Amino acid sequence: MLLTAYSARNDENARRAREDLFSIQNSRKARVGGLAGLMDPAIMGKKKADEKKLRDACAKEPKLKEYAGAWDTIAKAVERQRELALEYNLLEGARGRSAAFNSHLFQIARHLLRGADERLKPNGDRLQEYRDSNLESLLFQPFSEEPIYDDLELLTLADSLTYLSESLGYDNPTVQLVLAGKSPHERARELIQGTKVKDVAFRKKLWEGGKPAVDAAGDAMIALARAVDADARRARKALESEVNEVKQQAYAQIAKAKYAIEGSSTYPDATFTLRLAFGVVKGYEEDGKWIPPITDFAGLYSRAKEHDNKPPFDLPPRWVERQNRLDLKTPFNFVSTADIIGGNSGSPVINQKGEFVGIIFDGNIQSLVLDFIYTEKQARAVSVHSQGIIEALRKVYEAEKLANELTGKTK
């Protein structure tokens, strides 16, 4: 609601908040879609039956009894997670409404502070994101040239500091430390006005100067990051050691038990390693209406026209201007029954002949339950069609050479 109200004031505000608002809306869609699946009696019934079958086997089979306690271990870890969640989300969590410091500037300041401290340690002793193998990708954020807007920072930081006070109580020592005797809005303004981390050159200077440079910076936002760092690290360590690690070990035991019983008749969960998913191009029924498996360019323009070409259905001017160049019967997107999960976006889609036919970029709302169980009743992976890619390259973007290269043409 906060970003929506900010965006409604004028077009410039809407532009400034668009990326953050989209991220929140996308995350909400994922959670709502997953929850809808878990509230489906048929899906939960199958999950319960599968779990009972597996647990019964572990209880009866001597070779599997060592895994029998894994479920109870996870249940205890989840209870501990509930106890730790508030403090962890407030102090260590990334940007968002549940974090106490919903600010790009604060996150940059924290990276500078922790980067200076962590790089003094042996590589294996550092927080994971500051290990040598992860540093290159980590530095995209603190060294990004993306503009940061003071008014938007003030809005989100003041709101999250208010949430901190509401969650812990105004008299809480951490709240008193963070607010420093001021209202959330006054404190947020003071922090934003008292930091120089908005300047990319300043950030790079501190990073290159290491701990001595960061300690001598005299920067308000870095000072705040330092003030809460010990408590934030403690909350993170507790969650990682008492919850995440415990659950991971228990999950591994369940996976071993599952494999011992089912063998290769099933496949393991996604683990951010290479895996292949198989499926067919297939439509589905939603609210009594048949959803065809393939869309075309004609549908794209029809959809935009239905909504008067207004966000989020507005087309870029180039697409509007060049509509007459396109073969509107060209396939644009298609859905399939491939089992996908977050992280699969950008995956190539190959047909039975080994030909590239598309790129996965999304899933329908019903596919969000695939985090928990595979079903092809309605869950579909959404891909952009290779023919649509080539058609757009040639006739919208005038990238003839690139289209020729992709299709194997030399001229």
Secondary structure, 3 states (H helix, E strand, C coil): CHHHHHHCCCHHHHHHHHHHHHHHHHHHHHHHHHHHHHCCHHHHHHHHHHHHHHHHHHHHCHHHHHHCCHHHHHHHHHHHHHHHHHHHHHHCCCCCCCCCCCCHHHHHHHHHHHHHHHCCCCHHHCCHHHCHHHHHHHCCCCCCCCCCCHHHHHHHHHHHHHHHHHHHCCCCHHHHHHHCCCCHHHHHHHHHHCCCCCCHHHHHHHHHHHHHHHHCCCCHHHHHHHHHHHHHHHHHHHHHHHHHHHHHHHHHHHHHHHHHHHHHHCCCCCCCCCCCCCCCECCEEECCEEECCEEEHHHHHHHHHHCCCCCCCCCCHHHHHCHHHCCCCCEEEEEECCCCCCCCCCCEEECCCCCEEEEEEEECHHHHHHHCCCCCCCCCEEEEEHHHHHHHHHHCCCCHHHHHHHCCCCC
